[in-house]
Amino acid sequence: MSDGSDDELPPEKRLEASNYRLVKAGIATIPDMEILQECVAYENAHQNRTQILRRLKWKGEE
């Protein structure tokens, strides 16, 4: 795998975890708005899950 640096995780790694708790952790460790926007775009294009988009919105408001 990579060196473990959270800010290097692509959106698919953050949002396509095997369970919701891992997805929540992936969102919680988003380091900046650029990556947050990439995650929102990825979620809209692939899964479009309301619950995940809401959590991404909350992260952006932090």
SULNORGI-V218252 format. One record per pair of residues at least 4 apart in sequence whose C-alpha atoms are under 7 Angstrom apart, sorted by the first residue. I is the first residue (numbers start at 1). GAP is how many residues later the second one is. Records with the same first field share a line. If there is no record, write none. Layout:
I=GAP ; GAP
This chain:
6=23
7=23 ; 24
9=4 ; 5
10=4
11=4 ; 27 ; 28 ; 31
12=4
13=4
14=9 ; 12 ; 13
15=8 ; 11
16=7
17=5 ; 6
19=4
20=4
21=4
22=4
23=4
24=4
25=4
26=4
27=29
30=5 ; 6
32=4
33=4 ; 27
34=4
35=4
36=4
37=4
38=4
39=4
40=4 ; 13 ; 16
41=4
42=4
43=4 ; 5
44=4
49=4
50=4
51=4
52=4
53=4
54=4
55=4
56=4
57=4
58=4
